[in-house]
Amino acid sequence: MRLSGKIAVITGAGRGLGRAIAIAYAREGATVVAAARSADEIAETAWLVEELGQRALPVQVDIRKADQVEHLVTQTHTTFGVPHILVNSAGIGLRMPFQETSEQMWDTVFATLLKGMYLVTQRFLPYLIEQQYGNIINIGAPLERIAVPGFAAYCSAKYGVEGLTRVLAKEVRRYGINVNLLHPGGFANTRMVRETVPEATKSLLPTDSIAAAAVALAAQPPRGKTGQVVDAQAWEAAA
């Protein structure tokens, strides 16, 4: 199994792409820390991981809050040790004309998609640097497809995620840490997408279509592919 002996922390693991990645990692032998705001959802994800014979730890956390992120780090370190894989998959949807987007709406989207990723990554990073190894995978979006009316806040935040991914990859490559952005290559069949893009429900991609690329990126050795934007559909086609 490609991830045997590895510890993976996955935010947004309660459902959607985060859960699909958690299950894919468990199938490859990884221990999984499933983090999200919903206790019931991460408990179910942890159960699914354990059903596959792997260890799991559900941690309820709002990644927008530094003290809760600190709790996530402490629980991970105390229970399993230093992670080898970090997946930033926590998401939020908003489809609203720019002129009708309130400051609170804007801030909520950015706090979840970008600030939360910053808080989680920055807090785990010293451990990855110390062990001179790690794979950080940030879940992005096919931006050329969502740069449409109504997605100003969401699209802006996801461009921020891509920019942070590219810069951080250059900063930490010398420590053996790979940082990449992964997106499903289209609209995935998640609750967020079904609620914000109902007209696309007939052509949604299954959430596990991201699994193969997510596993491949997580299994990379030090100084592997880094600073890349990976389209899961293109990855599958090329495999």
MIMAR-510416 format. One record per residue (C-alpha): x negated, y, z; residue in three letters; residue number from 1. Coordinates in nm, 2 decimals, decimal comma, m for minus. Layout:
TORNU       px       py       pz   res     n
TORNU        X        Y        Z   ALA   NUM
...
This chain:
TORNU       px       py       pz   res     n
TORNU     0,00     0,00     0,00   MET     1
TORNU    m0,14     0,34    m0,11   ARG     2
TORNU    m0,07     0,53     0,21   LEU     3
TORNU    m0,14     0,26     0,47   SER     4
TORNU    m0,29     0,41     0,79   GLY     5
TORNU    m0,19     0,76     0,69   LYS     6
TORNU     0,02     1,00     0,90   ILE     7
TORNU     0,26     1,23     0,71   ALA     8
TORNU     0,44     1,53     0,84   VAL     9
TORNU     0,74     1,63     0,63   ILE    10
TORNU     0,95     1,94     0,69   THR    11
TORNU     1,30     1,94     0,55   GLY    12
TORNU     1,31     1,56     0,60   ALA    13
TORNU     1,67     1,54     0,71   GLY    14
TORNU     1,81     1,51     0,36   ARG    15
TORNU     1,74     1,57    m0,01   GLY    16
TORNU     1,39     1,57    m0,15   LEU    17
TORNU     1,23     1,57     0,20   GLY    18
TORNU     1,41     1,25     0,29   ARG    19
TORNU     1,33     1,09    m0,04   ALA    20
TORNU     0,97     1,16     0,01   ILE    21
TORNU     0,97     1,03     0,36   ALA    22
TORNU     1,12     0,70     0,24   ILE    23
TORNU     0,87     0,68    m0,05   ALA    24
TORNU     0,58     0,73     0,19   TYR    25
TORNU     0,71     0,47     0,43   ALA    26
TORNU     0,73     0,22     0,14   ARG    27
TORNU     0,36     0,29     0,08   GLU    28
TORNU     0,27     0,23     0,45   GLY    29
TORNU     0,27     0,57     0,60   ALA    30
TORNU     0,37     0,68     0,95   THR    31
TORNU     0,62     0,96     0,91   VAL    32
TORNU     0,70     1,26     1,12   VAL    33
TORNU     1,04     1,38     1,01   ALA    34
TORNU     1,11     1,75     1,09   ALA    35
TORNU     1,42     1,95     1,03   ALA    36
TORNU     1,68     2,16     1,22   ARG    37
TORNU     1,95     1,89     1,22   SER    38
TORNU     1,88     1,63     1,49   ALA    39
TORNU     2,13     1,38     1,34   ASP    40
TORNU     1,98     1,40     1,00   GLU    41
TORNU     1,62     1,35     1,10   ILE    42
TORNU     1,73     1,07     1,33   ALA    43
TORNU     1,87     0,89     1,03   GLU    44
TORNU     1,56     0,95     0,83   THR    45
TORNU     1,35     0,81     1,11   ALA    46
TORNU     1,57     0,50     1,12   TRP    47
TORNU     1,54     0,45     0,75   LEU    48
TORNU     1,16     0,47     0,78   VAL    49
TORNU     1,16     0,22     1,07   GLU    50
TORNU     1,38    m0,01     0,86   GLU    51
TORNU     1,09    m0,03     0,62   LEU    52
TORNU     0,86    m0,14     0,90   GLY    53
TORNU     0,68     0,19     0,96   GLN    54
TORNU     0,66     0,42     1,26   ARG    55
TORNU     0,86     0,74     1,26   ALA    56
TORNU     0,90     1,04     1,49   LEU    57
TORNU     1,20     1,28     1,44   PRO    58
TORNU     1,13     1,63     1,56   VAL    59
TORNU     1,40     1,89     1,56   GLN    60
TORNU     1,25     2,22     1,46   VAL    61
TORNU     1,33     2,56     1,31   ASP    62
TORNU     1,02     2,63     1,11   ILE    63
TORNU     1,10     3,00     1,10   ARG    64
TORNU     1,01     3,02     1,47   LYS    65
TORNU     0,64     2,99     1,58   ALA    66
TORNU     0,71     2,84     1,92   ASP    67
TORNU     0,91     2,55     1,76   GLN    68
TORNU     0,64     2,50     1,51   VAL    69
TORNU     0,39     2,47     1,80   GLU    70
TORNU     0,62     2,20     1,95   HIS    71
TORNU     0,61     2,01     1,62   LEU    72
TORNU     0,23     2,02     1,61   VAL    73
TORNU     0,20     1,91     1,97   THR    74
TORNU     0,45     1,63     1,93   GLN    75
TORNU     0,27     1,50     1,62   THR    76
TORNU    m0,07     1,52     1,78   HIS    77
TORNU     0,04     1,36     2,11   THR    78
TORNU     0,24     1,08     1,94   THR    79
TORNU     0,03     0,98     1,64   PHE    80
TORNU    m0,28     1,20     1,62   GLY    81
TORNU    m0,40     1,42     1,33   VAL    82
TORNU    m0,19     1,40     1,02   PRO    83
TORNU    m0,34     1,33     0,68   HIS    84
TORNU    m0,05     1,46     0,47   ILE    85
TORNU     0,17     1,77     0,51   LEU    86
TORNU     0,48     1,82     0,29   VAL    87
TORNU     0,65     2,16     0,31   ASN    88
TORNU     1,00     2,07     0,19   SER    89
TORNU     1,23     2,27     0,41   ALA    90
TORNU     1,48     2,46     0,18   GLY    91
TORNU     1,77     2,70     0,17   ILE    92
TORNU     1,99     2,81    m0,12   GLY    93
TORNU     2,13     3,14    m0,21   LEU    94
TORNU     2,30     3,24    m0,53   ARG    95
TORNU     2,40     3,61    m0,51   MET    96
TORNU     2,37     3,90    m0,74   PRO    97
TORNU     2,07     4,11    m0,64   PHE    98
TORNU     2,28     4,42    m0,56   GLN    99
TORNU     2,50     4,22    m0,33   GLU   100
TORNU     2,21     4,05    m0,15   THR   101
TORNU     2,19     4,19     0,20   SER   102
TORNU     1,87     4,25     0,38   GLU   103
TORNU     1,96     3,96     0,62   GLN   104
TORNU     2,02     3,72     0,33   MET   105
TORNU     1,69     3,82     0,17   TRP   106
TORNU     1,50     3,78     0,50   ASP   107
TORNU     1,66     3,44     0,57   THR   108
TORNU     1,56     3,30     0,23   VAL   109
TORNU     1,20     3,43     0,27   PHE   110
TORNU     1,17     3,31     0,63   ALA   111
TORNU     1,27     2,96     0,54   THR   112
TORNU     1,09     2,91     0,21   LEU   113
TORNU     0,78     3,11     0,26   LEU   114
TORNU     0,72     3,22     0,62   LYS   115
TORNU     0,81     2,87     0,75   GLY   116
TORNU     0,56     2,72     0,51   MET   117
TORNU     0,30     2,97     0,63   TYR   118
TORNU     0,36     2,89     1,00   LEU   119
TORNU     0,36     2,51     0,96   VAL   120
TORNU     0,05     2,50     0,73   THR   121
TORNU    m0,15     2,75     0,93   GLN   122
TORNU    m0,09     2,57     1,26   ARG   123
TORNU    m0,18     2,22     1,12   PHE   124
TORNU    m0,47     2,34     0,91   LEU   125
TORNU    m0,74     2,35     1,18   PRO   126
TORNU    m0,69     1,98     1,24   TYR   127
TORNU    m0,72     1,90     0,87   LEU   128
TORNU    m1,04     2,11     0,85   ILE   129
TORNU    m1,18     1,93     1,15   GLU   130
TORNU    m1,13     1,59     0,99   GLN   131
TORNU    m1,25     1,72     0,65   GLN   132
TORNU    m0,96     1,57     0,47   TYR   133
TORNU    m0,59     1,63     0,40   GLY   134
TORNU    m0,33     1,66     0,13   ASN   135
TORNU    m0,09     1,95     0,15   ILE   136
TORNU     0,21     1,93    m0,08   ILE   137
TORNU     0,44     2,23    m0,11   ASN   138
TORNU     0,78     2,17    m0,27   ILE   139
TORNU     0,85     2,43    m0,54   GLY   140
TORNU     1,10     2,47    m0,82   ALA   141
TORNU     1,10     2,48    m1,20   PRO   142
TORNU     1,09     2,86    m1,20   LEU   143
TORNU     1,14     2,90    m1,57   GLU   144
TORNU     1,48     2,73    m1,53   ARG   145
TORNU     1,60     2,92    m1,22   ILE   146
TORNU     1,49     3,27    m1,32   ALA   147
TORNU     1,85     3,35    m1,40   VAL   148
TORNU     2,11     3,60    m1,26   PRO   149
TORNU     2,20     3,52    m0,90   GLY   150
TORNU     1,87     3,37    m0,79   PHE   151
TORNU     1,66     3,68    m0,72   ALA   152
TORNU     1,58     3,60    m0,36   ALA   153
TORNU     1,53     3,23    m0,41   TYR   154
TORNU     1,32     3,27    m0,72   CYS   155
TORNU     1,11     3,54    m0,56   SER   156
TORNU     1,03     3,33    m0,26   ALA   157
TORNU     0,94     3,03    m0,47   LYS   158
TORNU     0,70     3,24    m0,67   TYR   159
TORNU     0,55     3,33    m0,33   GLY   160
TORNU     0,52     2,96    m0,25   VAL   161
TORNU     0,34     2,90    m0,58   GLU   162
TORNU     0,10     3,19    m0,52   GLY   163
TORNU     0,01     3,08    m0,17   LEU   164
TORNU    m0,05     2,72    m0,30   THR   165
TORNU    m0,30     2,84    m0,56   ARG   166
TORNU    m0,49     3,07    m0,33   VAL   167
TORNU    m0,50     2,83    m0,03   LEU   168
TORNU    m0,62     2,55    m0,26   ALA   169
TORNU    m0,93     2,76    m0,34   LYS   170
TORNU    m0,99     2,85     0,03   GLU   171
TORNU    m0,98     2,50     0,17   VAL   172
TORNU    m1,12     2,28    m0,11   ARG   173
TORNU    m1,47     2,29     0,05   ARG   174
TORNU    m1,31     2,11     0,35   TYR   175
TORNU    m1,19     1,82     0,14   GLY   176
TORNU    m0,83     1,94     0,15   ILE   177
TORNU    m0,61     1,94    m0,16   ASN   178
TORNU    m0,32     2,18    m0,19   VAL   179
TORNU    m0,06     2,13    m0,47   ASN   180
TORNU     0,29     2,24    m0,56   LEU   181
TORNU     0,54     1,97    m0,66   LEU   182
TORNU     0,88     2,03    m0,81   HIS   183
TORNU     1,14     1,78    m0,95   PRO   184
TORNU     1,13     1,91    m1,30   GLY   185
TORNU     1,50     2,01    m1,30   GLY   186
TORNU     1,79     2,04    m1,07   PHE   187
TORNU     1,79     1,75    m0,82   ALA   188
TORNU     2,10     1,60    m0,66   ASN   189
TORNU     2,07     1,77    m0,33   THR   190
TORNU     2,35     1,93    m0,13   ARG   191
TORNU     2,18     2,27    m0,17   MET   192
TORNU     2,19     2,24    m0,55   VAL   193
TORNU     2,54     2,10    m0,56   ARG   194
TORNU     2,66     2,40    m0,36   GLU   195
TORNU     2,47     2,67    m0,55   THR   196
TORNU     2,47     2,52    m0,91   VAL   197
TORNU     2,80     2,33    m0,93   PRO   198
TORNU     2,80     2,36    m1,31   GLU   199
TORNU     2,49     2,14    m1,32   ALA   200
TORNU     2,64     1,84    m1,14   THR   201
TORNU     2,66     1,63    m1,45   LYS   202
TORNU     2,29     1,65    m1,52   SER   203
TORNU     2,13     1,63    m1,17   LEU   204
TORNU     1,82     1,43    m1,12   LEU   205
TORNU     1,82     1,16    m0,84   PRO   206
TORNU     1,62     1,28    m0,54   THR   207
TORNU     1,38     0,98    m0,55   ASP   208
TORNU     1,27     1,09    m0,90   SER   209
TORNU     1,01     1,30    m0,72   ILE   210
TORNU     0,87     1,00    m0,53   ALA   211
TORNU     0,60     0,87    m0,76   ALA   212
TORNU     0,43     1,21    m0,80   ALA   213
TORNU     0,47     1,28    m0,42   ALA   214
TORNU     0,30     0,95    m0,34   VAL   215
TORNU     0,02     1,01    m0,60   ALA   216
TORNU    m0,06     1,35    m0,46   LEU   217
TORNU    m0,05     1,23    m0,10   ALA   218
TORNU    m0,29     0,94    m0,18   ALA   219
TORNU    m0,56     1,16    m0,33   GLN   220
TORNU    m0,92     1,15    m0,19   PRO   221
TORNU    m1,10     1,47    m0,08   PRO   222
TORNU    m1,17     1,72    m0,36   ARG   223
TORNU    m0,90     1,57    m0,59   GLY   224
TORNU    m0,64     1,75    m0,80   LYS   225
TORNU    m0,58     2,08    m0,62   THR   226
TORNU    m0,41     2,42    m0,69   GLY   227
TORNU    m0,18     2,26    m0,95   GLN   228
TORNU     0,19     2,29    m1,02   VAL   229
TORNU     0,31     1,94    m1,08   VAL   230
TORNU     0,64     1,86    m1,26   ASP   231
TORNU     0,76     1,52    m1,13   ALA   232
TORNU     0,94     1,44    m1,46   GLN   233
TORNU     0,63     1,52    m1,67   ALA   234
TORNU     0,42     1,31    m1,42   TRP   235
TORNU     0,65     1,01    m1,47   GLU   236
TORNU     0,64     1,05    m1,85   ALA   237
TORNU     0,27     1,05    m1,85   ALA   238
TORNU     0,22     0,76    m1,61   ALA   239
